[in-house]
Amino acid sequence: MDLIIKIKDVASIAAMSTGDKVLAGLMVALIGMAFTFLLLILLWFFITVLSKLTMEKPVKNAAVEKPVISELEHQSVNEDMDKQLVAVIAAAISEFTGDSTESFRIKSIKRETTVSPAWINRKYQKISR
């Protein structure tokens, strides 16, 4: 600590040896890093405490009412959605090919099971050829 007190005065720095100057510089750097890490640890602690205090706690034993849909309503909703899905797909095909929707017929629709987008699949198809 005596070196840190000596470097406060500019005149005493000139009188110090090179080894003392290097040692004093290392001490200042170490104190600065220790102070920085201490503040970062305190900041991490405060953020953790505040996140736990502001977190919403789930309500246990809450009665959740599920909507009851009769089989007839469920079937009509699916049929309407299927008709809409076919119409959207037909419009997309028509726009892509430039043909009218009367020039083709959609026989079946199967959901794709892969998670990756189509452009990635095309990329791998081109590489494997």
N, C-alpha and C positions, 0 to 999 in steps of 0.2 A: 504494500500500500504506500510505502514511502516513495516509490517511483512515480505513482500516479499523482502524488502531491507535488513532486518535483516538476512534472511536465506542465503544471499550471502556469509556471513562470517561463517566459520565452528565453530569458537570459540563462536560466539553469539548464535548459535543453541543450544549448550550445556547449555547456561544460560537461555534459554526460557523454559517456563512451558509447560506441556503436552497439555494443551488447546490451547496455542499459536501455538504449532507445528502442531496440527490437523487443526486449522484454516488456517495456512499458507499453509498446504498441500492441503486443499480444495480450497483455492484461486488459487493456481498454477494449479490444475486440471480444475477448471472452466475457467481460462484464456486459457488453452490449448484446451479445448473443444470448446470454443467460436471462437478461431482462426481457428480450423479445420472446423467448420461449415461455417464460413465466406468464407474460401477458397473453400469449396464444393459448396456453393451458387454461387460464382464467376465462378467456373468451369462450373456449370450447365448453367449459363447465357451465357458464351462464346460459349458453344456447341450449345445452342439454336440459337444464332445469326448466327453462322457459318452454321448451317444446313439450315437456312432460306436464307442465301446468296448464298449457293451452290445449292439450289433446282432448278430444271429446271421448268420453267413456261410453262404450256400448251399453244400451239398456238391456238388462237380462229379463227373461220371462215376459217379454212384451208380446201381447197377442197380435199377431199379424193376420189380417183377414185376406184370404186369397179370393179373387173374384171367381164366381161360379158361372161357368159358361156351359150351356146345355150342348149336347152333341150336335143338334141341328144348327145352332148358331155357329159353333166351331167349324162345322163342315161348310157353311155358306161363306164364312170368312176365308177359309182356305181356297175355296173355288174362286172367290173374287180376287184374292191375291195371285192365284195361278193365272187367271185371265190377264191380270195386269202385268205379270211377269212375262207371259208370252207376248203381249203387245209391246212391251219395252224391248225385248230381245229381237222381235221381228223388226221393229223400227231401227234398231242398231244395225242389224244385218242389211236392211234396205239402204240405210245411209252409207254403209261401208261399201256395198257392192254397186250401188247406183241403180239397182233394179227396184221395181215396185214390190209391195208385199204379196201381190197375187202370183208372182213368179216362183215362189218357193213355199214350202209348208214345213212347219216345225213339228216333228214327230215326238220328240222327247227332250227333256232338259235334265241334265245330270250335273250335280254340284261337283266342282273340282275339289279334290281332297288335299292337294298340295298347298302349302302355306306361302311359298315363294311366288312373287309376281310373274306374270307371263313373260316379261322382257328378259328375266334371268333365265327362264327355261329355254327361250330362243337362243340366248347366248351360248348355253351349254350344248344345244343341238348343233349349232354352227361349229363349235370347237370339236365335237366328237365326229364330225363328218370327214 
